Amino acid sequence: MPTGGFKWVEAKLEGLNNLDDTSPIGRMYEVDVTYPVDLHDKHNDLPFLPENGIPAGSKVKKLMATFESKKNYVVHYRSLQQAIKNGLIVDKVCIILYIVVDGNKPPM
């Protein structure tokens, strides 16, 4: 769980892959992400980076996993690492928030 030490830092993707699960620092990213068309068949059962939205023909918000590009998507660094390793492309890093984590376990 976050214990404090919140700090806004320069928006850059460098260093994302250097963080590990035991790091006392967690990060939240706000990013623009593109889902390459060649991954649609491979990830069709459950695309990465779901978001809340109202599907066509509905009036109720639902959690939707889609292949649409995401703008200003807020994501924990571990989820972002997983998405990048599986082929998603980060077009832009908007904001990064550093978080000091209690017990050396990143927030979920």
PyMOL commands that set and color helices and strands:
alter all, ss='L'
color gray80, all
select helices_A, chain A and resi 16-18+37-39+77-85+102-104
alter helices_A, ss='H'
color red, helices_A
select strands_A, chain A and resi 2-9+25-34+51-53+62-64+70-76+89-101
alter strands_A, ss='S'
color yellow, strands_A
deselect
rebuild
show_as cartoon
